Amino acid sequence: MSDARPAREPGRRRLVLWRHGQTAWNVERRFQGKTDIPLDETGIEQARRAARLLAGLRPTALLSSPLRRAADTAQALAEVTGLPVGYDRDLIERDGGAWEGLTSREIRERYPVEHAAWQPPGGETSAQVAKRVGAALERALDDLPPTGQLVVASHGAALRLGMSHLIGLPEEVWERLGGLSNCCWSVITEMRDGGWRLAEHNAGTLPEPVLSDDRPDAGA
């Protein structure tokens, strides 16, 4: 029996990849990973503002990482649009292993070799994250009708790596795709051949740095 998915009906699907709002650990530059940190007050307001803008895209479906910072971001859009929120654990942030809870300075000082390679001890590799998140996005797109518009609320590294996988970028160029700021989004549109094109990246950006678990080279 084949594990291959049936071919999707050609269409004009749109995928909006939305990073969660700010958390206290973002501000403190602590690696969050799969640790379940909530939005801070600024993050809540960012989510509400972004939700008002994203509602104008008329999304037809809403999916989220179950971690609170992403789920609460998604809920802000659900309240504006009336759409239910689905959840997929494969959309959670990169497992940061021994780095979770440490500041960027602590990581550099305690793990200089691993920091240079951006590989957290006991955590996931970039390739593992790209495959996991990319597979979650593919599953969601399989359920999306040809004219569907899906918003996915997730995390900085997870989204950058997942979108790189989805649009077919080779691993050696993943770092050339910059990071996502808090509560900003990227738009992926369907091509006539069934492939995907990056139409917008880090949209909604305010004049603030990217505070993320993502590789520093991929951020601001």
CYANA upper distance limits for C-alpha pairs under 8 A (distance plus 0.5 A):
  8 ARG  CA    142 ASP  CA      6.98
  8 ARG  CA    194 GLY  CA      8.44
  9 GLU  CA    146 PRO  CA      6.94
 10 PRO  CA    146 PRO  CA      6.78
 10 PRO  CA    192 ARG  CA      7.52
 10 PRO  CA    193 ASP  CA      8.40
 10 PRO  CA    194 GLY  CA      6.92
 11 GLY  CA    145 PRO  CA      8.36
 11 GLY  CA    146 PRO  CA      4.61
 11 GLY  CA    147 THR  CA      6.46
 11 GLY  CA    190 GLU  CA      7.59
 11 GLY  CA    192 ARG  CA      7.98
 12 ARG  CA    146 PRO  CA      6.25
 12 ARG  CA    147 THR  CA      5.71
 12 ARG  CA    148 GLY  CA      7.96
 12 ARG  CA    189 THR  CA      7.53
 12 ARG  CA    190 GLU  CA      5.93
 12 ARG  CA    191 MET  CA      7.83
 13 ARG  CA    144 LEU  CA      8.01
 13 ARG  CA    145 PRO  CA      7.91
 13 ARG  CA    146 PRO  CA      6.08
 13 ARG  CA    147 THR  CA      5.60
 13 ARG  CA    148 GLY  CA      5.60
 13 ARG  CA    149 GLN  CA      6.31
 13 ARG  CA    150 LEU  CA      8.42
 13 ARG  CA    189 THR  CA      6.65
 13 ARG  CA    190 GLU  CA      5.90
 14 ARG  CA    147 THR  CA      8.27
 14 ARG  CA    148 GLY  CA      7.07
 14 ARG  CA    149 GLN  CA      5.22
 14 ARG  CA    150 LEU  CA      6.77
 14 ARG  CA    187 VAL  CA      7.54
 14 ARG  CA    188 ILE  CA      6.38
 14 ARG  CA    189 THR  CA      5.16
 14 ARG  CA    190 GLU  CA      6.86
 15 LEU  CA    149 GLN  CA      6.46
 15 LEU  CA    150 LEU  CA      5.44
 15 LEU  CA    151 VAL  CA      6.46
 15 LEU  CA    152 VAL  CA      7.95
 15 LEU  CA    187 VAL  CA      6.24
 15 LEU  CA    188 ILE  CA      5.50
 15 LEU  CA    189 THR  CA      6.81
 16 VAL  CA    149 GLN  CA      8.14
 16 VAL  CA    150 LEU  CA      6.62
 16 VAL  CA    151 VAL  CA      5.09
 16 VAL  CA    152 VAL  CA      6.60
 16 VAL  CA    185 TRP  CA      6.98
 16 VAL  CA    186 SER  CA      6.21
 16 VAL  CA    187 VAL  CA      5.07
 16 VAL  CA    188 ILE  CA      6.85
 17 LEU  CA    151 VAL  CA      6.57
 17 LEU  CA    152 VAL  CA      5.51
 17 LEU  CA    153 ALA  CA      6.81
 17 LEU  CA    154 SER  CA      7.85
 17 LEU  CA    159 LEU  CA      7.16
 17 LEU  CA    185 TRP  CA      5.73
 17 LEU  CA    186 SER  CA      5.62
 17 LEU  CA    187 VAL  CA      6.80
 17 LEU  CA    188 ILE  CA      8.35
 18 TRP  CA    151 VAL  CA      7.42
 18 TRP  CA    152 VAL  CA      6.30
 18 TRP  CA    153 ALA  CA      5.22
 18 TRP  CA    154 SER  CA      6.73
 18 TRP  CA    155 HIS  CA      8.28
 18 TRP  CA    159 LEU  CA      8.47
 18 TRP  CA    183 CYS  CA      6.82
 18 TRP  CA    184 CYS  CA      6.34
 18 TRP  CA    185 TRP  CA      4.69
 18 TRP  CA    186 SER  CA      7.14
 19 ARG  CA     70 ALA  CA      7.78
 19 ARG  CA    153 ALA  CA      6.23
 19 ARG  CA    154 SER  CA      5.71
 19 ARG  CA    155 HIS  CA      5.55
 19 ARG  CA    156 GLY  CA      6.40
 19 ARG  CA    159 LEU  CA      7.95
 19 ARG  CA    180 LEU  CA      7.20
 19 ARG  CA    181 SER  CA      7.73
 19 ARG  CA    182 ASN  CA      6.38
 19 ARG  CA    183 CYS  CA      5.44
 19 ARG  CA    184 CYS  CA      6.22
 19 ARG  CA    185 TRP  CA      6.57
 20 HIS  CA     43 GLY  CA      8.25
 20 HIS  CA     47 ALA  CA      7.82
 20 HIS  CA     69 ARG  CA      6.42
 20 HIS  CA     70 ALA  CA      5.34
 20 HIS  CA     73 THR  CA      6.07
 20 HIS  CA    153 ALA  CA      6.83
 20 HIS  CA    154 SER  CA      6.57
 20 HIS  CA    155 HIS  CA      6.62
 20 HIS  CA    182 ASN  CA      6.30
 20 HIS  CA    183 CYS  CA      5.45
 20 HIS  CA    184 CYS  CA      8.32
 21 GLY  CA     39 LEU  CA      6.76
 21 GLY  CA     42 THR  CA      8.14
 21 GLY  CA     43 GLY  CA      4.63
 21 GLY  CA     44 ILE  CA      7.08
 21 GLY  CA     46 GLN  CA      6.30
 21 GLY  CA     47 ALA  CA      6.23
 21 GLY  CA     69 ARG  CA      7.36
 21 GLY  CA     70 ALA  CA      8.05
 21 GLY  CA     73 THR  CA      6.92
 21 GLY  CA    182 ASN  CA      5.28
 21 GLY  CA    183 CYS  CA      5.08
 22 GLN  CA     26 ASN  CA      6.69
 22 GLN  CA     27 VAL  CA      8.03
 22 GLN  CA     39 LEU  CA      6.27
 22 GLN  CA     40 ASP  CA      6.74
 22 GLN  CA     42 THR  CA      6.81
 22 GLN  CA     43 GLY  CA      4.54
 22 GLN  CA     44 ILE  CA      8.19
 22 GLN  CA     46 GLN  CA      8.03
 22 GLN  CA    182 ASN  CA      6.02
 22 GLN  CA    183 CYS  CA      7.89
 23 THR  CA     27 VAL  CA      7.17
 23 THR  CA     37 ILE  CA      7.45
 23 THR  CA     38 PRO  CA      6.73
 23 THR  CA     39 LEU  CA      5.01
 23 THR  CA     40 ASP  CA      5.32
 23 THR  CA     42 THR  CA      8.34
 23 THR  CA     43 GLY  CA      6.63
 23 THR  CA     69 ARG  CA      7.93
 24 ALA  CA     28 GLU  CA      6.78
 24 ALA  CA     39 LEU  CA      7.78
 24 ALA  CA     40 ASP  CA      6.36
 25 TRP  CA     29 ARG  CA      6.27
 25 TRP  CA     30 ARG  CA      5.45
 25 TRP  CA     31 PHE  CA      7.75
 25 TRP  CA     32 GLN  CA      7.33
 25 TRP  CA     37 ILE  CA      8.06
 25 TRP  CA    101 GLY  CA      8.47
 26 ASN  CA     30 ARG  CA      6.62
 26 ASN  CA     31 PHE  CA      8.29
 26 ASN  CA     32 GLN  CA      8.40
 26 ASN  CA    211 LEU  CA      5.93
 26 ASN  CA    212 SER  CA      6.82
 27 VAL  CA    211 LEU  CA      7.45
 28 GLU  CA    103 THR  CA      7.40
 29 ARG  CA    103 THR  CA      5.81
 29 ARG  CA    104 SER  CA      6.39
 29 ARG  CA    211 LEU  CA      7.17
 29 ARG  CA    212 SER  CA      7.94
 30 ARG  CA    100 GLU  CA      7.79
 30 ARG  CA    101 GLY  CA      5.92
 30 ARG  CA    102 LEU  CA      5.61
 30 ARG  CA    103 THR  CA      4.56
 30 ARG  CA    104 SER  CA      6.72
 30 ARG  CA    213 ASP  CA      8.30
 31 PHE  CA     96 GLY  CA      7.66
 31 PHE  CA     99 TRP  CA      6.75
 31 PHE  CA    100 GLU  CA      5.44
 31 PHE  CA    101 GLY  CA      5.88
 31 PHE  CA    102 LEU  CA      6.23
 31 PHE  CA    103 THR  CA      6.75
 31 PHE  CA    104 SER  CA      7.61
 31 PHE  CA    212 SER  CA      8.13
 31 PHE  CA    213 ASP  CA      5.84
 32 GLN  CA     36 ASP  CA      8.15
 32 GLN  CA     37 ILE  CA      7.72
 32 GLN  CA     96 GLY  CA      7.86
 32 GLN  CA    100 GLU  CA      5.90
 32 GLN  CA    101 GLY  CA      6.55
 32 GLN  CA    213 ASP  CA      7.01
 33 GLY  CA     93 GLU  CA      5.65
 33 GLY  CA     94 ARG  CA      5.71
 33 GLY  CA     95 ASP  CA      5.60
 33 GLY  CA     96 GLY  CA      5.49
 33 GLY  CA    100 GLU  CA      6.53
 33 GLY  CA    213 ASP  CA      7.27
 34 LYS  CA     67 LEU  CA      8.07
 34 LYS  CA     92 ILE  CA      6.95
 34 LYS  CA     93 GLU  CA      5.98
 34 LYS  CA     94 ARG  CA      7.02
 34 LYS  CA     95 ASP  CA      6.00
 34 LYS  CA     96 GLY  CA      7.63
 34 LYS  CA    100 GLU  CA      8.46
 35 THR  CA    100 GLU  CA      7.58
 36 ASP  CA     67 LEU  CA      6.02
 36 ASP  CA     68 ARG  CA      6.64
 36 ASP  CA     69 ARG  CA      7.83
 37 ILE  CA     67 LEU  CA      8.14
 37 ILE  CA     68 ARG  CA      7.08
 37 ILE  CA     69 ARG  CA      6.71
 38 PRO  CA     68 ARG  CA      5.90
 38 PRO  CA     69 ARG  CA      5.23
 39 LEU  CA     43 GLY  CA      5.58
 39 LEU  CA     44 ILE  CA      6.52
 39 LEU  CA     68 ARG  CA      8.03
 39 LEU  CA     69 ARG  CA      5.62
 39 LEU  CA     72 ASP  CA      8.08
 40 ASP  CA     44 ILE  CA      6.80
 41 GLU  CA     45 GLU  CA      6.95
 42 THR  CA     46 GLN  CA      6.62
 43 GLY  CA     47 ALA  CA      6.63
 43 GLY  CA    182 ASN  CA      8.25
 43 GLY  CA    183 CYS  CA      8.28
 44 ILE  CA     48 ARG  CA      6.87
 44 ILE  CA     72 ASP  CA      8.47
 44 ILE  CA     73 THR  CA      7.79
 45 GLU  CA     49 ARG  CA      6.67
 46 GLN  CA     50 ALA  CA      6.56
 46 GLN  CA    182 ASN  CA      8.36
 46 GLN  CA    183 CYS  CA      6.67
 47 ALA  CA     51 ALA  CA      6.40
 47 ALA  CA     73 THR  CA      5.71
 47 ALA  CA     74 ALA  CA      8.40
 47 ALA  CA     76 ALA  CA      6.56
 47 ALA  CA     77 LEU  CA      8.32
 47 ALA  CA    183 CYS  CA      6.66
 48 ARG  CA     52 ARG  CA      6.97
 48 ARG  CA     73 THR  CA      8.36
 48 ARG  CA     76 ALA  CA      6.08
 48 ARG  CA     77 LEU  CA      7.88
 49 ARG  CA     53 LEU  CA      7.24
 50 ALA  CA     54 LEU  CA      6.56
 50 ALA  CA    183 CYS  CA      7.08
 50 ALA  CA    184 CYS  CA      8.05
 50 ALA  CA    204 GLY  CA      8.02
 51 ALA  CA     55 ALA  CA      6.43
 51 ALA  CA     76 ALA  CA      6.46
 51 ALA  CA     77 LEU  CA      5.09
 51 ALA  CA     80 VAL  CA      7.48
 52 ARG  CA     56 GLY  CA      7.57
 52 ARG  CA     77 LEU  CA      7.83
 52 ARG  CA     80 VAL  CA      7.52
 53 LEU  CA     57 LEU  CA      8.15
 54 LEU  CA     58 ARG  CA      7.92
 54 LEU  CA     59 PRO  CA      8.27
 54 LEU  CA     77 LEU  CA      8.04
 55 ALA  CA     59 PRO  CA      7.18
 55 ALA  CA     77 LEU  CA      7.44
 55 ALA  CA     80 VAL  CA      7.39
 55 ALA  CA     81 THR  CA      6.84
 58 ARG  CA    149 GLN  CA      7.85
 59 PRO  CA    148 GLY  CA      7.94
 59 PRO  CA    149 GLN  CA      5.26
 59 PRO  CA    150 LEU  CA      6.31
 59 PRO  CA    151 VAL  CA      7.06
 60 THR  CA     83 LEU  CA      7.91
 60 THR  CA    148 GLY  CA      6.32
 60 THR  CA    149 GLN  CA      5.63
 60 THR  CA    150 LEU  CA      6.56
 61 ALA  CA     83 LEU  CA      7.09
 61 ALA  CA     84 PRO  CA      8.07
 61 ALA  CA     85 VAL  CA      8.21
 61 ALA  CA    144 LEU  CA      8.47
 61 ALA  CA    148 GLY  CA      7.97
 61 ALA  CA    149 GLN  CA      6.88
 61 ALA  CA    150 LEU  CA      5.28
 61 ALA  CA    151 VAL  CA      6.89
 62 LEU  CA     74 ALA  CA      7.85
 62 LEU  CA     78 ALA  CA      8.08
 62 LEU  CA     83 LEU  CA      7.17
 62 LEU  CA     84 PRO  CA      7.17
 62 LEU  CA     85 VAL  CA      5.65
 62 LEU  CA     86 GLY  CA      6.78
 62 LEU  CA    150 LEU  CA      6.27
 62 LEU  CA    151 VAL  CA      5.48
 62 LEU  CA    152 VAL  CA      6.54
 62 LEU  CA    153 ALA  CA      8.41
 63 LEU  CA     74 ALA  CA      8.02
 63 LEU  CA     85 VAL  CA      5.97
 63 LEU  CA     86 GLY  CA      5.09
 63 LEU  CA     87 TYR  CA      6.08
 63 LEU  CA     88 ASP  CA      7.85
 63 LEU  CA    150 LEU  CA      7.91
 63 LEU  CA    151 VAL  CA      6.77
 63 LEU  CA    152 VAL  CA      5.27
 63 LEU  CA    153 ALA  CA      6.86
 64 SER  CA     70 ALA  CA      6.86
 64 SER  CA     71 ALA  CA      6.30
 64 SER  CA     74 ALA  CA      6.88
 64 SER  CA     85 VAL  CA      7.31
 64 SER  CA     86 GLY  CA      6.64
 64 SER  CA     87 TYR  CA      5.36
 64 SER  CA     88 ASP  CA      6.89
 64 SER  CA     91 LEU  CA      7.46
 64 SER  CA    152 VAL  CA      5.94
 64 SER  CA    153 ALA  CA      5.10
 64 SER  CA    154 SER  CA      6.45
 65 SER  CA     70 ALA  CA      6.27
 65 SER  CA     71 ALA  CA      6.63
 65 SER  CA     87 TYR  CA      6.17
 65 SER  CA     88 ASP  CA      6.13
 65 SER  CA     89 ARG  CA      6.30
 65 SER  CA     90 ASP  CA      7.82
 65 SER  CA     91 LEU  CA      5.25
 65 SER  CA     92 ILE  CA      5.62
 65 SER  CA    153 ALA  CA      6.88
 65 SER  CA    154 SER  CA      5.77
 66 PRO  CA     70 ALA  CA      7.30
 66 PRO  CA     71 ALA  CA      6.02
 66 PRO  CA     87 TYR  CA      6.20
 66 PRO  CA     88 ASP  CA      7.16
 66 PRO  CA     89 ARG  CA      6.58
 66 PRO  CA     91 LEU  CA      8.31
 66 PRO  CA     92 ILE  CA      7.47
 67 LEU  CA     71 ALA  CA      6.45
 67 LEU  CA     92 ILE  CA      7.10
 68 ARG  CA     72 ASP  CA      6.17
 69 ARG  CA     73 THR  CA      6.80
 70 ALA  CA     74 ALA  CA      6.68
 70 ALA  CA    153 ALA  CA      6.04
 70 ALA  CA    154 SER  CA      5.80
 70 ALA  CA    155 HIS  CA      7.55
 71 ALA  CA     75 GLN  CA      6.63
 71 ALA  CA    153 ALA  CA      7.63
 72 ASP  CA     76 ALA  CA      7.00
 73 THR  CA     77 LEU  CA      7.69
 73 THR  CA    153 ALA  CA      7.37
 73 THR  CA    183 CYS  CA      8.44
 74 ALA  CA     78 ALA  CA      6.82
 74 ALA  CA     85 VAL  CA      7.53
 74 ALA  CA    152 VAL  CA      8.35
 74 ALA  CA    153 ALA  CA      6.19
 75 GLN  CA     79 GLU  CA      6.63
 75 GLN  CA     85 VAL  CA      7.58
 76 ALA  CA     80 VAL  CA      7.22
 77 LEU  CA     81 THR  CA      6.61
 77 LEU  CA     83 LEU  CA      8.47
 78 ALA  CA     82 GLY  CA      5.67
 78 ALA  CA     83 LEU  CA      5.53
 78 ALA  CA     84 PRO  CA      6.70
 78 ALA  CA     85 VAL  CA      7.22
 79 GLU  CA     83 LEU  CA      8.10
 88 ASP  CA     92 ILE  CA      8.44
 88 ASP  CA    136 ALA  CA      7.70
 90 ASP  CA    132 ARG  CA      6.46
 90 ASP  CA    133 VAL  CA      6.26
 90 ASP  CA    136 ALA  CA      6.46
 91 LEU  CA    132 ARG  CA      8.19
 91 LEU  CA    133 VAL  CA      5.97
 91 LEU  CA    136 ALA  CA      7.19
 91 LEU  CA    154 SER  CA      6.58
 91 LEU  CA    155 HIS  CA      8.29
 91 LEU  CA    158 ALA  CA      7.34
 92 ILE  CA    154 SER  CA      7.07
 92 ILE  CA    155 HIS  CA      7.37
 92 ILE  CA    158 ALA  CA      7.44
 93 GLU  CA    154 SER  CA      7.82
 93 GLU  CA    155 HIS  CA      5.99
 93 GLU  CA    156 GLY  CA      7.98
 93 GLU  CA    157 ALA  CA      7.15
 93 GLU  CA    158 ALA  CA      5.74
 94 ARG  CA    123 GLY  CA      8.03
 94 ARG  CA    124 GLU  CA      6.75
 94 ARG  CA    129 VAL  CA      6.65
 94 ARG  CA    157 ALA  CA      7.13
 94 ARG  CA    158 ALA  CA      6.60
 95 ASP  CA    123 GLY  CA      5.38
 95 ASP  CA    124 GLU  CA      5.86
 96 GLY  CA    100 GLU  CA      5.78
 96 GLY  CA    120 PRO  CA      6.01
 96 GLY  CA    121 PRO  CA      8.06
 96 GLY  CA    122 GLY  CA      7.80
 96 GLY  CA    123 GLY  CA      5.22
 96 GLY  CA    124 GLU  CA      7.29
 97 GLY  CA    120 PRO  CA      6.28
 97 GLY  CA    121 PRO  CA      6.10
 97 GLY  CA    122 GLY  CA      4.94
 97 GLY  CA    123 GLY  CA      4.52
 97 GLY  CA    124 GLU  CA      8.10
 98 ALA  CA    120 PRO  CA      6.95
 98 ALA  CA    121 PRO  CA      6.10
 98 ALA  CA    122 GLY  CA      6.74
 98 ALA  CA    123 GLY  CA      7.75
 99 TRP  CA    107 ILE  CA      7.00
 99 TRP  CA    120 PRO  CA      6.55
 99 TRP  CA    121 PRO  CA      7.85
102 LEU  CA    106 GLU  CA      6.39
102 LEU  CA    107 ILE  CA      6.82
103 THR  CA    107 ILE  CA      6.78
104 SER  CA    108 ARG  CA      6.79
105 ARG  CA    109 GLU  CA      6.69
106 GLU  CA    110 ARG  CA      6.40
107 ILE  CA    111 TYR  CA      5.96
107 ILE  CA    112 PRO  CA      7.74
107 ILE  CA    115 HIS  CA      7.21
108 ARG  CA    112 PRO  CA      5.54
108 ARG  CA    115 HIS  CA      6.35
111 TYR  CA    115 HIS  CA      6.29
112 PRO  CA    116 ALA  CA      6.64
113 VAL  CA    117 ALA  CA      7.02
114 GLU  CA    118 TRP  CA      6.16
114 GLU  CA    119 GLN  CA      5.68
114 GLU  CA    120 PRO  CA      6.77
114 GLU  CA    121 PRO  CA      7.74
115 HIS  CA    119 GLN  CA      6.91
115 HIS  CA    120 PRO  CA      7.84
118 TRP  CA    215 ARG  CA      6.86
119 GLN  CA    123 GLY  CA      7.75
119 GLN  CA    124 GLU  CA      7.96
119 GLN  CA    125 THR  CA      6.77
119 GLN  CA    126 SER  CA      8.46
120 PRO  CA    124 GLU  CA      7.63
120 PRO  CA    125 THR  CA      8.41
124 GLU  CA    128 GLN  CA      6.58
124 GLU  CA    129 VAL  CA      7.07
125 THR  CA    129 VAL  CA      6.94
126 SER  CA    130 ALA  CA      6.62
126 SER  CA    161 LEU  CA      7.54
127 ALA  CA    131 LYS  CA      6.66
127 ALA  CA    161 LEU  CA      8.45
127 ALA  CA    171 GLU  CA      8.01
128 GLN  CA    132 ARG  CA      6.63
129 VAL  CA    133 VAL  CA      6.49
129 VAL  CA    158 ALA  CA      6.87
129 VAL  CA    161 LEU  CA      7.13
129 VAL  CA    162 GLY  CA      7.62
130 ALA  CA    134 GLY  CA      6.12
130 ALA  CA    158 ALA  CA      7.55
130 ALA  CA    161 LEU  CA      5.10
130 ALA  CA    162 GLY  CA      5.07
130 ALA  CA    163 MET  CA      8.29
130 ALA  CA    164 SER  CA      7.73
130 ALA  CA    165 HIS  CA      6.20
131 LYS  CA    135 ALA  CA      6.46
131 LYS  CA    162 GLY  CA      7.47
131 LYS  CA    165 HIS  CA      7.30
132 ARG  CA    136 ALA  CA      6.96
132 ARG  CA    162 GLY  CA      8.07
133 VAL  CA    137 LEU  CA      6.78
133 VAL  CA    158 ALA  CA      6.85
133 VAL  CA    159 LEU  CA      7.85
133 VAL  CA    161 LEU  CA      8.04
133 VAL  CA    162 GLY  CA      5.32
134 GLY  CA    138 GLU  CA      6.70
134 GLY  CA    161 LEU  CA      8.30
134 GLY  CA    162 GLY  CA      4.94
134 GLY  CA    163 MET  CA      7.21
134 GLY  CA    165 HIS  CA      6.15
134 GLY  CA    166 LEU  CA      6.16
135 ALA  CA    139 ARG  CA      6.72
136 ALA  CA    140 ALA  CA      6.80
137 LEU  CA    141 LEU  CA      6.65
137 LEU  CA    162 GLY  CA      8.10
137 LEU  CA    166 LEU  CA      8.23
138 GLU  CA    142 ASP  CA      6.70
138 GLU  CA    166 LEU  CA      8.15
139 ARG  CA    143 ASP  CA      7.31
140 ALA  CA    144 LEU  CA      7.06
141 LEU  CA    150 LEU  CA      8.49
144 LEU  CA    148 GLY  CA      5.99
144 LEU  CA    149 GLN  CA      8.17
144 LEU  CA    150 LEU  CA      8.01
154 SER  CA    158 ALA  CA      7.49
154 SER  CA    159 LEU  CA      7.04
155 HIS  CA    159 LEU  CA      6.31
156 GLY  CA    160 ARG  CA      6.73
156 GLY  CA    179 GLY  CA      7.04
156 GLY  CA    180 LEU  CA      6.13
156 GLY  CA    181 SER  CA      8.12
156 GLY  CA    212 SER  CA      6.58
156 GLY  CA    213 ASP  CA      7.24
156 GLY  CA    214 ASP  CA      6.59
157 ALA  CA    161 LEU  CA      6.50
157 ALA  CA    179 GLY  CA      7.95
157 ALA  CA    212 SER  CA      8.04
157 ALA  CA    213 ASP  CA      6.83
157 ALA  CA    214 ASP  CA      5.10
157 ALA  CA    215 ARG  CA      8.05
158 ALA  CA    162 GLY  CA      6.30
159 LEU  CA    163 MET  CA      6.37
160 ARG  CA    164 SER  CA      6.69
160 ARG  CA    177 LEU  CA      7.73
160 ARG  CA    178 GLY  CA      8.31
160 ARG  CA    179 GLY  CA      7.15
160 ARG  CA    180 LEU  CA      7.98
161 LEU  CA    165 HIS  CA      6.80
161 LEU  CA    174 TRP  CA      7.63
162 GLY  CA    166 LEU  CA      6.70
163 MET  CA    167 ILE  CA      6.60
164 SER  CA    168 GLY  CA      6.63
164 SER  CA    169 LEU  CA      5.73
164 SER  CA    170 PRO  CA      8.29
164 SER  CA    174 TRP  CA      6.88
165 HIS  CA    169 LEU  CA      6.62
165 HIS  CA    170 PRO  CA      8.33
166 LEU  CA    196 TRP  CA      7.56
167 ILE  CA    195 GLY  CA      7.48
167 ILE  CA    196 TRP  CA      5.69
167 ILE  CA    197 ARG  CA      6.81
167 ILE  CA    198 LEU  CA      7.84
169 LEU  CA    173 VAL  CA      7.29
169 LEU  CA    174 TRP  CA      7.24
170 PRO  CA    174 TRP  CA      7.35
173 VAL  CA    177 LEU  CA      8.16
175 GLU  CA    215 ARG  CA      8.42
175 GLU  CA    217 ASP  CA      7.00
175 GLU  CA    218 ALA  CA      5.81
176 ARG  CA    218 ALA  CA      7.18
177 LEU  CA    218 ALA  CA      6.79
178 GLY  CA    217 ASP  CA      8.26
178 GLY  CA    218 ALA  CA      4.94
178 GLY  CA    219 GLY  CA      5.88
178 GLY  CA    220 ALA  CA      7.90
179 GLY  CA    202 ASN  CA      8.00
179 GLY  CA    210 VAL  CA      7.17
179 GLY  CA    212 SER  CA      8.29
179 GLY  CA    214 ASP  CA      7.38
179 GLY  CA    218 ALA  CA      5.46
179 GLY  CA    219 GLY  CA      4.80
179 GLY  CA    220 ALA  CA      7.53
180 LEU  CA    184 CYS  CA      6.68
180 LEU  CA    185 TRP  CA      7.42
180 LEU  CA    201 HIS  CA      8.37
180 LEU  CA    202 ASN  CA      5.78
180 LEU  CA    210 VAL  CA      6.90
180 LEU  CA    212 SER  CA      8.38
180 LEU  CA    219 GLY  CA      7.73
181 SER  CA    202 ASN  CA      7.18
181 SER  CA    205 THR  CA      7.10
181 SER  CA    208 GLU  CA      8.26
181 SER  CA    209 PRO  CA      7.44
181 SER  CA    210 VAL  CA      5.02
181 SER  CA    211 LEU  CA      7.11
181 SER  CA    212 SER  CA      8.06
182 ASN  CA    210 VAL  CA      7.46
182 ASN  CA    211 LEU  CA      7.66
183 CYS  CA    204 GLY  CA      8.24
184 CYS  CA    202 ASN  CA      5.89
184 CYS  CA    203 ALA  CA      6.03
184 CYS  CA    204 GLY  CA      5.67
184 CYS  CA    205 THR  CA      6.39
185 TRP  CA    201 HIS  CA      7.02
185 TRP  CA    202 ASN  CA      5.54
185 TRP  CA    203 ALA  CA      5.75
185 TRP  CA    204 GLY  CA      7.37
186 SER  CA    198 LEU  CA      8.03
186 SER  CA    199 ALA  CA      8.07
186 SER  CA    200 GLU  CA      5.70
186 SER  CA    201 HIS  CA      4.73
186 SER  CA    202 ASN  CA      5.85
186 SER  CA    203 ALA  CA      6.60
187 VAL  CA    198 LEU  CA      6.65
187 VAL  CA    199 ALA  CA      5.95
187 VAL  CA    200 GLU  CA      5.43
187 VAL  CA    201 HIS  CA      7.01
188 ILE  CA    196 TRP  CA      6.80
188 ILE  CA    197 ARG  CA      6.01
188 ILE  CA    198 LEU  CA      5.17
188 ILE  CA    199 ALA  CA      6.11
188 ILE  CA    200 GLU  CA      7.69
189 THR  CA    196 TRP  CA      6.15
189 THR  CA    197 ARG  CA      5.82
189 THR  CA    198 LEU  CA      7.09
189 THR  CA    199 ALA  CA      6.91
190 GLU  CA    194 GLY  CA      6.71
190 GLU  CA    195 GLY  CA      6.50
190 GLU  CA    196 TRP  CA      5.28
190 GLU  CA    197 ARG  CA      6.92
191 MET  CA    195 GLY  CA      5.70
191 MET  CA    196 TRP  CA      6.04
191 MET  CA    197 ARG  CA      7.15
209 PRO  CA    220 ALA  CA      6.21
210 VAL  CA    219 GLY  CA      6.15
210 VAL  CA    220 ALA  CA      5.84
211 LEU  CA    219 GLY  CA      8.29
212 SER  CA    219 GLY  CA      8.06
214 ASP  CA    218 ALA  CA      7.18
214 ASP  CA    219 GLY  CA      7.42
215 ARG  CA    219 GLY  CA      7.33
216 PRO  CA    220 ALA  CA      7.95
